[in-house]
């Protein structure tokens, strides 16, 4: 169907603009962490916010007020999860995956890679992405909580204090 009514189109514009403005306001009030890419919960909230806004826009059975309550609920839940993971060690352990060392001193930890379902090709790609061509020149590759890989070349390793608390490193 190409076109129903002008009323439907006008509703999308009015409710869409109102929903968008409300979401922007909620995000400004909640702070930068709400859309951060730090862990799986952050990703889920980002997707859920987009889906909720789409529902507000396109489902005429969803009232704007219902959508605002849904958006606000997601933002509040994200703030609670962020507080638990930031302020309590047990909350962090329960709600987020910790970082994992996948390569140390140029040698891949195949057991850790298997647990994290990361292949050698993906590890090499991450190393190449830093401009390093030789795995032996890499001090550490860490799979971070957000799924990205941090590559620390030997030339930049220093005392490796950034690994504090990870796999037995001192905090």
KADA-V951996 format. One record per backbone hydrogen bond with DSSP energy under -0.5 kcal/mol. NH is the residue of the N-H (numbers start at 0). CO is the residue of the C=O. Records with the same first field share a line. If there is no record, write none. Layout:
NH=CO ; CO
This chain:
8=4
9=5
10=6
11=7
12=8
13=9
14=10
15=10 ; 11
16=12
17=13
18=14
19=15
20=16
21=17
22=18
23=19
24=20
25=21
26=22
27=23
28=24
29=25
30=26
33=30
34=31
35=32
37=35
42=38
43=39
44=40
45=41
46=42
47=43
48=44
49=45
50=46
51=47
52=48
53=49
54=50
55=51
56=52
57=53
58=54
59=57
61=58
62=60
66=62
67=63
68=64
69=65
70=66
71=67
72=68
73=69
74=70
75=71
76=72
77=73
78=74
79=75
80=76
81=77
82=78
83=79
84=80
85=81
86=82
87=83
91=87
92=88
93=89
94=90
95=91
99=142
101=99 ; 140
102=140
103=106
104=138
105=137
106=103
107=105
108=101
109=107
112=108
113=109
114=110
115=111
116=112 ; 113
117=112
122=118
123=119
124=120
125=121
126=122
127=123
128=124
129=126
130=127
131=126
136=133
137=134
138=136 ; 151
139=151
140=102
141=149
142=99
143=141 ; 147
146=143
149=141 ; 147
150=148
151=139 ; 149
152=150
153=136
155=152
156=152 ; 153
159=156
162=159
163=160
164=168
165=162
166=164
168=165
